[in-house]
Structures are given as structure tokens and as C-alpha cells.
């Protein structure tokens, strides 16, 4: 379980970095994954952790953005 928590923390710590690298505004990512911007902000700051579904949506959006696709 401890290993899982470390992996989730690592991912959460890098969501903002990935989003900025993809040149996405916080509101744009929040809209695309259907959560409010305050929730995304808390996730990026490590105040809250995303659900698995939310984390999966974030990864889908950022990967598809890189490939030039739209979700």
C-alpha cells in the first residue's frame, strides 16, 4: 500500500507540470475532465488526491493533447 501511495503522490506532483508543458490552462483541463477548477487546483497542490477515474481522465487528455487529438 505504501508503494501505491508514493506512486499516486508522484503523479499528483507532476499533473501541473504536465498541464503546463501541454500549454493548457487550469480551467481548460478542468473543463475537459469535467471537474471544477478549484478541485483541480487542490489536486495540483496536493491538498486532495484525484479519484482513479479523474486521474485516468487527466492522463487521457494530456496524452491526446500531445498527439493532437481531442477528447
Secondary structure as GFF3:
##gff-version 3
##sequence-region A 1 71
A	DSSP	alpha_helix	2	21	.	.	.	ID=ss1
A	DSSP	alpha_helix	26	33	.	.	.	ID=ss2
A	DSSP	alpha_helix	37	45	.	.	.	ID=ss3
A	DSSP	alpha_helix	52	67	.	.	.	ID=ss4
###
